[in-house]
Amino acid sequence: MFTLSRVFPLTSPSRHRLLEVLSSRKVEVGDLEALPLLLFSYHKLAGHASDRIFAPYTVYKGKAAFSLIPCLPTFTKLDSGTVVVDRRGSIMMSFMHSIGERKYDWDKRQKFALSATEVGSLITMDAQDSCDFFHDPSMLSSNAGQVRKSLSIKPHANGYFVSLTVVNNLLNTKDYFSVPVTTAEFAVMKTACTFALPHIMGWDQITNQQSRGIDGLQAKGDSKVSELEWER
């Protein structure tokens, strides 16, 4: 059975409010601002999807918004008894268009999963640095090249522009998001990503000797792990 260090009690109004927000079609800033904005979500599950802890860091601007949340790796146990990483973790970025004053369209969000190396590129950026990442979510399938995602982070006078472009030739669509980020907001992103990096690599399990077994880890095939980038 999986274990969970609960941040919210099972009867917590905050937790129930969170589930209501996530199940709604449209997300309002006021709803998500009620959630913790520290970017660390420890997905040690107790066997119920409703017990997952969501703590995104979200940047809201007039035309679009984006959030970041760590997705922990999954593990599998070999016949030898050794527990190994089955799927690497990531920092999942979700972008949403504005659909009105303080309202964002969660239903049509686009995702971009930052790998450990890409997180390293982000946290080492200086004030005048820029970086670009390119993903093909279907790279290993027959649809390779049909969906292309590009994330760019470019400096401006008071911070950065964080932009995502998604070209989907299968659906004949093109989505573009651009969110200006202040230096303070970017500092939070870098600090939070630095903190989360060893966790998405699974290294926290190495240093925590009591968590070496499979019982305390997300197992392969667990249906409650975070959605994958290529599902969006």
N, C-alpha and C positions, 0 to 999 in steps of 0.2 A: 504494500500500500504506500502511496506517496505521502509525504509530510509537508506541512505548510506552516511557516511562521506567519501567523495572522497579524496584519497591521490593523484591519478592521474586524471587530467582533462579528459573529454570524448575524446578529440582529442589528448591526450598525445601520442607521439611516443613510449615512454617506455611501455605504456599499450598495444599498438598494437603489439610491438615486443614480449612482454610476451605471448600474445595469439598465435603468430606464433610459438614460442618455444614450448609451451605446446601442440600444435597440431601436431608437427613434430614427426616422429617415433624415431629418435635418438637425444639425448641431448648432446650438447657440452659444455664444461666448460665455454668457452668464452660467450656463450649465457646466462647461468644462473648467471654468475658473474656480468652481467649487471643489475640484479635485486637487490632490497634492501635485505641485508642479516640479517636484524633484524628479529628475530623470533616472530613477532606478526602480525596476519592476522585478521582483524576485519571484519567478514562476515556479515555486516548489508547490505542487498541487496536492490537495487533499482528496482528489477523486471527483470533485464537482467543478464544472466550468465556472459556476457563479462565484467560486472562491478565488479566482485569479485576481491578482492585484494589478491595477492599471494606474500608472503614475507618469503620464507623458509630460514632456516639456513642450509647450505649444507657443508659437509666435503668431499672433493675429495681426493682420494688416488689412487695409481697405479692400483690396481686390482678391486676396487669397490668404491662406494660412497654411502652416505646416507644423507637424508635431514629430518628436523623436521619442522612441522608446526602445530599450534593449530587448532583444529576443535571445534567450539563452540557448546554448547548444543542446541537442539531444544525444543520448548515450545508448550504447548497446553492450550487452555482456557476452563475451566470447565463451566458447566451450571450456577454455582454460581457466575461466573465472575472472579474466582481466576485463575491466570496464573501459571502453574506448569511445571517442567521439564518433557519432554516427552522422550527424549533420551539424555543421559549424553554426555558431551564433552570429548575430548581426545587430546593427543599430538600424531599426526600421524607421524610415521617414515616410510620413503620409501627408500628401498635399491636397488641399480642398479649395475650391472656388468659393468666393463670396456670392451669396444669392440674395442679399439684402443687408440692411443695417444690423451688424453684429450677428449675422447668420451665415453659416457655411454648409456646403453640400457634402455631407459625409458619405452619402450614397454613391457619389461619383468620384470618390477620392482616387488618387494614384499613389502607388508605393514605389519606394526605392530603398533597397536593403544595402547598407554600407557594410562591407567586409572589414575584418580587423585591420588589414593594410590600408584600406580607404579611410577608416577612422584615424589611423596614424597620420595620413596626409592632412586630414582636417585639423587635428590637434597641434600640428607643427606649423600651421600657417601663421605668418606674420601679417602686419597691417597692410602691406602692399602686395601680398601674395594672392594668387588665384589658383584654382584647381578645377579639373573637369573629369568626370567619370562617365563611362559608357557601359551600358548593360544590354545584353540580348537575352531576355528571360527564357526564350525557346531555343537557345544555342545548340543544345544536344538533341533536338527533336527535328521532325520533318518540317516544322514551321520556322526553322532558323532564319533570322533576318527579317521576319515579318513584323516583329514588334521590336522597336528600338527605343531605349530610354537614355537620356543624357541629363546629367546633373552638373550644374556649374555653380561655382562660388566665386564671385568677382568683387573686388574692393570698390567702395565709393567713398565720398568725402566723410561720411559719418558712420561707416560700417561696411556692410557687404550686401550684395544682391545674391540671394539663393534662388536659383531657377531650375525648373524641371521641364523637359520636353519629352512627350511620349508620342511616338508615331506608330500607329497600329494599322498596317496594311490589310489585315484580315477584316477589320471593321471599317476601314477607310476613314479613320479618325486621326486627329492630331490635337493633343492637349498641351497647353503651355501655362505654366505657373511661374510667377516671379514675386518674391517676397523680400522687401528691404529689411535688413537686420541691423540693429544698432550694435555698437561695439560692446555694450553691456550684455545684450542678448547673446552675441557670439561668444563672449567670455563664459557665459553659463553653459552654452553648448559644448565648448572645448573642455571645461572642467568636468561636466557630467560624463562626456564621452571618455575622458581619461579615467574616471572612476569605474565606468562600466566595462572598459576594454578587457581586463583579465577575466571578468565574468563571462563575456561572450565567447572567450577562448576556452573556457572551462578550467582555467588555471586555479580558480578559487577552490575547486574540488581537489586539486592536487595538494594545496597547502592546508586544507582542512582534513586532517587524517580521519576524522570521525565520519566524513561524508564520502569515503572512497567506495562504498557499496552502491549497488544499483538502486536500492530502495529510496535514497534521497535525491535521485536524479530524474530528469525527464527521460523516459524510456522511448526507444524506437517505436514508432507507430502510435504514439499517444495522440489521440484525436483532439486534445485540448491545447496543443502548442499553437503559437501565434501563426496567423495566416502568412503564406509565402508571398514574396514579391510577385511571382509570375501568376498569382491568382487575380492580380489587378493589372 
